[in-house]
């Protein structure tokens, strides 16, 4: 049985534990470097032993730890490089003092970031949520060997590494405040849309939590409007309409290529002029008058209803018109694509009606929700469902969010290969010390481990 967990996270004592929480982080922050000045050797060894044991295997009794302690520490020394006179960093052998604990299943689960603390890893193992080589193991002290594969139930990992689930009352209180803030924002947006728009636009992304989703919606609506206009223009770019515009642009003066640049751009001006020249040289009736009906009739006329000469001319004209339509369609697509905004764009055109499109949110009925949580209806731009309880059946914050300050503890060992996608890990080998590096993770310096090793090398024999 482990030792009782009494005042583990005491801020007064300031012990650093093998746990991922804000209290332990604070104790690590304020922990001063151990000062050995003025202390006897025994006092130095005792202080170092007390500090390091508070982190390494604090749940084990001192008697049990002394049974596990092995004074023969595993390390790798590059003797050949030393003999050649090459500068080699010293090997931190004494950091291996607590390497025997790293073989235990409970510590390996914690090191793999499948649990928030060693004690929580013990709970997962005792509940049968951990398997080793496909077999459920309920012994936290199970010793792993090189090549062993262990895994934890994904639900337990999400619970351990995720933000804690708020109580129903706290969720209601948080959402009531959010709904109030949203309703005030909607009121201000309706009264002074321009001021609110500029204020949200100039806010830093990290502080624009209220309007970030709204900005994305505005960008999506703006891009959708451009997309509709693009499709309308592309649909209007047909062979008969192009032909009618080419022949309808003639004036009393001599027709030149430059006249068609205003209609279809430089890329199609030559082709438009060629169409006009072919029909003009053939003395077509369309030159004098060309309505949209005449253009449709000319384009849709079958070859069997034409003379061979007229068919040859019509085929040439239709081919050029098809090229113009294809080129113009691509030109329209590119021009509108350049106008569209990216998801993170801040240059959103002002829309005076954006405030009118926003809807206020009804207040929550606390008493009714406490009786039946399914009656809670929260539909805010950034959140659907109660705060942290979108799925009440889960034991963690939903939608899943990493626990606070997890980045400060996100250190993976070299002797374990971890896959977070499947919640599996492979115990590659026992941790060893190499020149300038030890595979045993510890928040304490080598000087503390040296004195702790001296204490146990004598007392543990």
Secondary structure, DSSP 8 states (H G I E B T S, - for coil): ------STT-TTT----SB-SHHHHHHHHH------TT--HHHHHHHHHHHHHHHSSTTS-HHHHHHH--SS--B---HHHHHTT-----B-GGGGTTHHHHTBHHHHHHHTTSSSBHHHHHHHHHTT-EEETTEE---TT-B--TTEEEEE-HHHHHHHHB-B---HHHHHHHHHHHHHHHHHHHHHHHH-HHHHHHHHHHS-TTT-TTTHHHHHHHHHHHHHHHHHHHHHHHHH--HHHHHHHHHHT--SS---THHHHHHH-HHHHHHHHHHHHHHHHTT-GGGT---HHHHHHHHH--GGGS-HHHHHHHHHHHHHHHHHHHHHHHHHHHHHHHHS--TT-------TTHHHH--------HHHHHH-GGG---EETTEESSTTBSSTTSSB-BS--B-TTGGGT----TTEEEETTTTEEEE-S---EEBTEESS--SS-HHHHHHHHHHHHHHT-
